[in-house]
């Protein structure tokens, strides 16, 4: 939701505080063994998945133009999040 629908500046400002609150609530409600680093990595994977969601609108030729107002906007936001969150580190072995 944050990657696809929020303006980039708002996502940058609020995603970490929201994820921290989410993680704190998981822990306070009995979830154990799910550390902060894993949550961040899982969030990064959702940012990667956002690339698929945006480009899926391009599968059908008629949707490429009809839905460009949506998929192009989502693709831009997804690429920006991918870069901001350094998602490529998930595959380079640099993740803690």
NORVENQUI-V775681 format. One record per residue. N is the residue number from 1. RES is the residue in one letter. SS is DSSP state (H for helix, E for strand, - for the rest). Layout:
[[N	RES	SS] [N	RES	SS]]
This chain:
[[1	X	-] [2	X	H] [3	X	H] [4	X	H] [5	X	H] [6	X	-] [7	X	-] [8	X	H] [9	X	H] [10	X	H] [11	X	H] [12	X	H] [13	X	H] [14	X	H] [15	X	H] [16	X	H] [17	X	H] [18	X	H] [19	X	H] [20	X	H] [21	X	H] [22	X	H] [23	X	H] [24	X	H] [25	X	H] [26	X	H] [27	X	H] [28	X	H] [29	X	-] [30	X	-] [31	X	-] [32	X	-] [33	X	-] [34	X	-] [35	X	-] [36	X	H] [37	X	H] [38	X	H] [39	X	H] [40	X	H] [41	X	H] [42	X	H] [43	X	H] [44	X	H] [45	X	H] [46	X	H] [47	X	H] [48	X	H] [49	X	H] [50	X	H] [51	X	H] [52	X	H] [53	X	H] [54	X	H] [55	X	H] [56	X	H] [57	X	-] [58	X	-] [59	X	-] [60	X	-] [61	X	H] [62	X	H] [63	X	H] [64	X	H] [65	X	H] [66	X	H] [67	X	-] [68	X	H] [69	X	H] [70	X	H] [71	X	H] [72	X	H] [73	X	H] [74	X	H] [75	X	H] [76	X	H] [77	X	H] [78	X	H] [79	X	H] [80	X	H] [81	X	H] [82	X	H] [83	X	H] [84	X	H] [85	X	-] [86	X	-] [87	X	-] [88	X	-] [89	X	H] [90	X	H] [91	X	H] [92	X	H] [93	X	-] [94	X	-] [95	X	-] [96	X	-]]
